[in-house]
């Protein structure tokens, strides 16, 4: 049986072996084996983390050494989160395994690159929102500025509070105890990953919840 610390390299070797139609199901099995190791014993999880860290730092070195300091810091934070959160990685890999098809050949390095960039952008957006709030708070601590000057992400704060209240009134009675916490966290400028940690839900669960209200909320964009 292969060590959990070599499963990623096994997957990458399968990608390079050619004839995806013959390798698809074998790849899927190996990917499920990797998911199991990510959810396995502490020793197995540590081996997976060590292999993932080495692979990311080797294959994505260019992304991690970009010139922009904020972007470089966000990407390093994203990398550390990806390594530390084995359950989130297991969930993402499990979903990837289920989505494999002949029309969509696997590319593990591209998958990890996209995941890192997505998370880094999420971190940067969260930091930008925090900065916006600090600027507003320091320039108008008592909230006395004209309404049109008190904005976050180009949306008047009062409009955002009204939107939040109406969403909570509309969806708050559907048995979703975390709904208010998710929406309030968004108003605070938390990222999806931060909301997941706050509520104990996965990113996918939070996105599904937000999808339920997305169409309803469209009318507030005008």
C-alpha positions in Angstrom: 0.0 0.0 0.0 1.3 3.4 -0.9 2.3 5.9 1.8 -0.2 8.8 2.2 2.9 11.0 1.6 3.2 9.9 -2.0 -0.4 9.9 -3.2 -0.3 13.3 -4.9 2.8 12.3 -6.9 1.0 9.1 -7.9 -1.9 11.2 -9.2 0.4 13.4 -11.1 2.2 10.4 -12.6 -1.2 9.0 -13.8 -1.9 12.3 -15.5 1.3 12.1 -17.4 0.9 8.5 -18.4 -1.4 9.2 -21.3 -4.6 7.5 -22.6 -6.9 9.3 -20.1 -9.8 7.0 -21.2 -8.0 4.0 -19.7 -6.7 5.9 -16.6 -9.8 7.7 -15.6 -11.2 5.2 -13.1 -7.8 4.3 -11.7 -7.2 8.1 -11.2 -10.6 8.4 -9.5 -9.8 5.5 -7.1 -6.4 7.1 -6.2 -8.1 10.4 -5.6 -10.6 8.8 -3.3 -7.7 7.1 -1.5 -6.1 10.6 -1.1 -9.4 11.9 0.4 -9.4 9.0 2.9 -5.8 9.8 3.9 -6.7 13.5 4.4 -9.4 12.3 6.8 -7.3 9.5 8.3 -5.1 9.2 11.3 -3.0 12.1 12.6 0.1 10.5 11.1 -1.6 10.1 7.7 -2.9 13.7 7.7 0.6 15.0 8.6 2.1 13.0 5.7 -0.4 14.4 3.3 0.3 18.0 4.6 4.0 17.5 4.2 3.6 16.3 0.6 1.2 19.0 -0.3 3.5 21.7 1.2 6.4 20.5 -0.8 4.4 20.2 -4.0 2.9 23.7 -3.7 6.2 25.4 -2.9 7.8 23.6 -5.8 5.2 23.9 -8.5 3.8 27.3 -7.5 7.0 29.0 -6.6 6.3 31.8 -9.1 2.9 32.6 -7.6 4.4 32.7 -4.2 7.2 35.2 -5.1 5.2 37.8 -7.0 6.4 41.4 -6.6 3.2 42.9 -5.0 3.7 42.6 -1.2 0.0 42.3 -0.4 -0.6 39.8 -3.1 2.4 37.7 -2.1 1.4 37.8 1.6 -2.2 36.7 0.7 -0.9 33.8 -1.4 1.3 32.6 1.3 -1.6 32.8 3.8 -3.7 30.9 1.3 -1.1 28.2 1.0 -0.8 27.8 4.7 -4.6 27.5 5.0 -4.7 24.9 2.3 -2.1 22.8 4.1 -3.6 23.2 7.5 -7.2 22.6 6.7 -7.2 18.9 5.7 -11.0 18.6 5.9 -11.5 21.4 3.4 -8.9 19.9 1.1 -10.6 16.5 1.4 -14.0 18.0 0.5 -12.5 19.8 -2.5 -10.7 16.6 -3.7 -13.8 14.5 -3.2 -15.9 16.8 -5.3 -13.1 16.8 -8.0 -13.2 13.0 -8.0 -16.9 13.0 -8.5 -16.6 15.5 -11.4 -13.9 13.6 -13.4 -14.9 12.8 -16.9 -13.4 11.9 -20.3 -14.1 15.4 -21.4 -12.4 16.9 -18.4 -8.9 15.3 -17.9 -7.4 15.9 -14.5 -4.6 18.3 -13.8 -3.7 18.4 -10.2 -1.2 21.2 -10.3 -3.7 23.5 -12.2 -6.4 22.5 -9.7 -4.2 23.5 -6.7 -3.1 26.7 -8.5 -6.7 27.8 -9.1 -7.6 26.9 -5.5 -4.7 29.0 -4.1 -5.4 32.0 -6.3 -9.1 31.9 -5.4 -8.4 31.8 -1.7 -5.7 34.5 -2.0 -8.1 36.8 -3.8 -10.7 36.1 -1.1 -8.2 37.1 1.6 -7.3 40.3 -0.4 -11.0 41.2 -0.8 -11.6 40.7 2.9 -8.6 42.9 3.8 -9.9 45.6 1.4 -13.3 45.6 3.0 -11.7 45.9 6.5 -9.6 48.9 5.2 -12.8 50.5 3.8 -14.5 50.2 7.2 -11.5 51.6 9.0 -11.4 54.6 6.6 -15.1 55.3 7.1 -14.8 54.9 10.9 -11.8 57.1 11.3 -13.2 59.9 9.0 -16.7 59.8 10.4 -16.7 58.1 13.8 -20.1 59.4 14.8 -21.8 58.7 11.5 -22.6 62.3 10.8 -21.4 62.5 7.2 -24.0 62.7 4.4 -25.4 59.3 3.5 -23.9 59.3 0.0 -20.4 59.7 1.6 -20.8 56.7 3.9 -20.2 53.8 1.6 -18.7 50.4 1.6 -17.9 48.8 -1.8 -19.9 51.7 -3.4 -23.1 50.7 -1.7 -24.6 53.2 0.9 -24.3 51.7 4.4 -27.9 52.4 5.2 -29.0 50.5 2.1 -26.9 47.6 3.1 -28.4 47.5 6.6 -31.9 47.7 5.1 -31.0 44.9 2.7 -29.7 42.7 5.5 -32.8 43.3 7.6 -35.1 42.4 4.8 -33.2 39.3 3.8 -33.2 38.1 7.5 -36.9 38.7 7.7 -37.5 36.9 4.4 -35.2 33.9 5.0 -34.8 33.8 8.8 -37.8 31.6 9.4 -36.5 28.7 7.2 -34.8 26.8 10.0 -31.3 28.0 9.0 -29.8 29.0 12.3 -26.6 30.2 10.7 -28.2 32.4 8.1 -28.1 35.5 10.2 -24.5 34.9 11.1 -23.5 34.4 7.5 -25.2 37.5 6.3 -24.0 39.6 9.2 -20.5 38.4 8.6 -20.8 39.4 4.9 -21.8 42.9 6.1 -18.8 43.0 8.3 -16.6 42.2 5.3 -15.7 38.6 6.2 -14.6 36.3 3.4 -16.3 33.0 2.6 -13.5 31.1 4.3 -13.9 33.2 7.4 -17.6 32.6 7.4 -17.0 28.9 7.1 -14.8 29.0 10.2 -17.3 31.1 12.1 -20.3 28.9 11.4 -18.6 25.5 11.2 -20.1 25.1 7.7 -18.2 24.3 4.5 -17.6 26.9 1.8 -20.0 24.9 -0.5 -22.8 25.1 2.1 -22.4 28.8 2.5 -22.4 29.3 -1.3 -25.6 27.2 -1.5 -27.2 29.3 1.2 -26.2 32.5 -0.7 -27.6 31.1 -3.9 -31.0 30.9 -2.3 -31.1 34.7 -1.8 -29.0 35.8 -4.8 -31.9 36.3 -7.3 -34.1 37.9 -4.6 -31.3 40.4 -3.8 -30.8 41.4 -7.4 -33.4 44.2 -7.1 -31.2 46.1 -4.7 -28.4 46.5 -7.2 -30.1 49.3 -9.0 
